[in-house]
């Protein structure tokens, strides 16, 4: 069985907010501080003043940056509905309507779409777990039209579930070669101790049946970028994993974008307080190393010696599965290097806009 995890960062279009340049260190700290203040049940005058200051610093008063309207296909005609206004203008052969609207999404470069397909085709897993998928229709089109162009058989089962994030960050799983999805469960409605949603995106459980009739349990995640919330999420996923073990489930895989390095205190409940094993620590783990000055260097928080990309994405296995690994690795040929680290890329990628994703694809092959 070969399984892979990939944060694909959308297939055909991506929310503009997610494409913007990353926040500066100061902005990230302001966001964390504002998040904590907003979560306080009782706020004093100083808290409210600080919220106003942080809102100004983060540019929340710039309402002109919000999408102006929604375009929908209604009765065979293109309908334009301005936010807060009930009047509807229709574009048809009678009206000859001309106009423009700022949309929330931006198309992804065609080369980037093929880069995503290259990464999946090169690995060709039986089970493919994805984060950040806009919708099932897009994934179905990608599966049936792009993968076959690369001589890869499409997946027979395709499942995508929406999450708590409204920017097209769905999560899904694709199965082929006799693997089937028996059941699934999400954690959209899990609450933290303060009554807020625990998972700002989601944690999803998949019950997968193998061709031989065995069962694999997969827990797919995308954690918060905020430290306190990420620790709560790690603790919850650890509880889910240990609960599965307590009822006799042994073949368990925990994967996804955890948005932190393995030694982080935020991930301690999941990585160091359970018996999960990270495939990057397996002796069979292989991937192309960096070229140039970083080739023999092991940067703190990286995956491996000479693999100096900061670890955010994980494929962790229960001990019974970890012992059965025969091959494991990571594909980052579609990931554009940000600074000095340099590695082999697909020939078609000559700029950042051609990259498949900011995340590598991690995979493992095992004998069940």
Residue pairs with C-beta under 8 A, 6 or more apart in sequence:
1 126
1 127
1 179
1 210
1 216
1 365
1 366
1 367
1 368
2 123
2 124
2 125
2 126
2 127
2 363
2 364
2 365
2 366
3 125
3 126
3 127
3 128
3 129
3 216
3 218
3 253
3 255
3 315
3 363
3 364
4 120
4 123
4 125
4 127
4 128
4 129
4 315
4 361
4 362
4 363
4 364
5 129
5 130
5 131
5 220
5 255
5 256
5 313
5 314
5 315
5 361
5 362
5 363
6 119
6 120
6 128
6 129
6 130
6 131
6 313
6 357
6 359
6 361
6 362
7 130
7 131
7 132
7 222
7 256
7 257
7 313
7 357
7 358
7 359
8 116
8 130
8 131
8 132
8 133
8 356
8 357
8 359
9 18
9 132
9 356
9 357
9 358
9 359
10 18
10 108
10 132
10 133
10 134
10 138
10 168
11 108
11 113
11 116
11 133
11 134
11 138
11 139
11 141
11 142
12 107
12 108
12 113
12 134
12 138
12 141
12 142
13 105
13 106
13 107
13 108
13 134
13 138
13 168
14 105
14 106
14 108
14 134
14 168
15 104
15 105
15 106
15 167
15 168
16 104
16 105
16 106
17 104
17 167
18 167
18 169
19 106
23 31
27 57
27 58
28 225
30 54
30 57
30 58
31 58
31 226
32 226
32 227
32 228
33 50
33 54
34 51
34 54
34 55
34 58
35 226
35 229
36 228
37 43
37 47
37 50
37 51
37 54
38 51
39 194
39 196
40 47
41 194
43 51
55 61
59 65
66 83
67 83
67 101
67 102
67 103
67 104
68 82
68 83
68 101
68 102
69 80
69 81
69 82
69 83
69 101
70 80
70 81
70 83
71 78
71 79
71 80
71 101
71 103
72 78
72 79
72 81
73 79
74 90
77 90
77 91
77 92
78 90
78 91
78 92
79 88
79 89
79 90
79 91
80 88
80 89
80 90
80 91
80 97
80 99
80 101
81 88
89 95
89 97
89 99
90 97
91 97
104 167
105 168
109 353
109 354
111 348
111 349
111 353
111 354
112 353
112 354
112 355
112 356
113 142
113 146
114 146
114 348
115 334
115 346
115 348
115 349
115 354
115 355
115 356
116 142
116 146
116 334
116 356
116 357
117 142
117 146
117 147
117 149
117 150
117 152
118 150
118 333
118 334
118 346
118 348
118 356
119 331
119 333
119 334
119 356
119 357
119 361
120 128
120 147
120 152
120 361
121 147
121 150
121 151
121 152
122 331
122 333
123 331
123 361
123 363
124 152
125 363
126 175
126 176
126 177
126 178
126 179
127 173
127 174
127 175
127 179
127 208
127 216
127 218
128 155
128 173
128 174
128 175
129 172
129 173
129 206
129 218
129 220
129 255
129 256
130 139
130 171
130 172
130 173
130 174
131 169
131 171
131 201
131 220
131 222
131 256
131 257
132 168
132 169
132 170
132 171
132 222
133 139
133 160
133 168
133 169
133 170
133 171
133 172
134 168
134 170
135 160
135 168
135 170
136 158
136 159
136 160
136 170
136 172
139 158
139 160
139 172
139 174
140 158
143 154
143 155
143 158
143 174
144 154
147 153
147 154
147 155
148 154
153 176
154 176
155 174
155 175
155 176
156 175
156 176
157 173
157 174
157 175
157 176
157 179
157 180
157 181
158 172
158 174
159 172
159 173
159 174
159 181
159 184
159 206
160 170
160 171
160 172
161 170
161 171
161 172
161 184
161 186
161 202
161 204
162 170
163 169
163 170
163 171
163 186
163 188
163 199
163 201
163 202
163 222
164 188
164 197
164 199
164 200
164 201
164 202
165 200
165 201
169 201
169 222
171 201
171 202
171 204
171 220
171 222
173 181
173 184
173 206
173 208
173 218
173 220
175 181
175 208
177 211
178 210
178 211
179 208
179 209
179 210
179 211
180 208
180 209
181 206
181 207
181 208
181 209
182 207
182 208
182 209
182 215
183 206
183 207
184 204
184 205
184 206
184 207
185 204
185 205
186 202
186 203
186 204
186 205
187 198
187 199
187 202
187 203
187 204
187 205
187 236
187 240
188 197
188 199
188 202
189 197
190 197
190 198
190 199
190 203
190 236
191 197
191 198
192 198
192 229
192 232
198 229
198 232
198 233
198 236
199 233
199 236
200 224
200 229
201 222
201 223
201 224
202 221
202 222
203 219
203 220
203 221
203 233
203 236
203 237
203 240
204 219
204 220
204 221
205 217
205 218
205 219
205 220
205 240
206 217
206 218
206 219
206 220
207 215
207 217
208 215
208 216
208 217
208 218
209 215
209 216
210 216
210 368
212 368
214 251
214 368
215 249
215 251
216 251
216 252
216 253
217 244
217 249
217 251
217 252
217 253
218 252
218 253
218 254
218 255
219 237
219 240
219 241
219 252
219 253
219 254
219 255
219 256
220 255
220 256
221 233
221 237
221 254
221 255
221 256
221 257
221 258
222 256
222 257
222 259
223 229
223 230
223 233
223 234
223 256
223 257
223 258
223 259
223 260
224 230
224 233
224 259
225 259
227 266
230 258
230 259
230 260
230 266
230 267
231 265
231 266
231 267
231 268
231 269
234 258
234 266
234 267
234 268
234 269
234 270
234 271
235 269
235 270
237 254
237 270
238 269
238 270
238 273
238 274
241 252
241 254
241 270
241 274
241 276
241 318
242 274
244 252
245 252
245 318
250 318
250 320
250 321
251 318
251 320
251 321
251 368
252 317
252 318
252 321
253 315
253 316
253 317
253 318
253 321
254 270
254 276
254 314
254 316
254 317
255 313
255 314
255 315
255 316
255 362
256 313
256 314
257 312
257 313
257 359
258 267
258 270
258 312
258 313
258 314
259 312
260 266
260 267
260 312
261 267
261 300
261 301
261 310
261 311
261 312
262 271
262 278
262 301
262 311
262 314
263 301
270 276
271 278
271 316
275 318
275 319
276 316
276 317
276 318
277 316
277 317
277 318
277 319
277 322
278 314
278 315
278 316
279 285
279 315
279 316
279 317
279 322
279 325
279 328
279 362
279 364
280 303
280 304
280 311
280 328
280 330
280 362
282 322
282 325
282 328
282 364
284 325
284 326
284 327
284 328
285 304
285 328
285 329
285 330
286 327
286 328
286 329
287 303
287 304
287 307
287 329
287 330
287 331
287 332
287 360
288 332
288 333
288 343
288 344
289 295
289 304
289 305
289 306
289 307
289 343
290 297
290 306
290 307
290 308
290 341
290 342
290 343
291 342
291 343
291 344
292 340
292 342
293 340
294 306
294 308
294 340
294 341
294 342
295 306
296 305
296 306
297 305
297 306
297 308
298 304
298 305
298 306
298 308
299 308
299 310
299 341
301 310
301 311
302 308
302 309
302 310
302 311
303 309
303 311
303 330
307 330
308 341
309 332
309 335
309 341
309 343
309 360
312 359
313 359
313 360
313 362
314 362
315 328
315 362
315 363
315 364
317 325
317 364
321 366
324 366
324 367
324 368
325 364
325 365
325 366
326 365
326 366
326 367
327 364
327 365
328 362
328 363
328 364
328 365
329 362
329 363
330 360
330 361
330 362
330 363
331 360
331 361
331 362
331 363
332 343
332 360
332 361
333 343
333 344
333 345
333 346
333 349
334 345
334 346
334 349
334 355
334 356
334 357
334 361
335 343
335 345
335 355
335 356
335 357
335 358
335 359
335 360
336 345
336 349
336 351
336 352
336 354
336 355
336 358
337 343
348 354
349 355
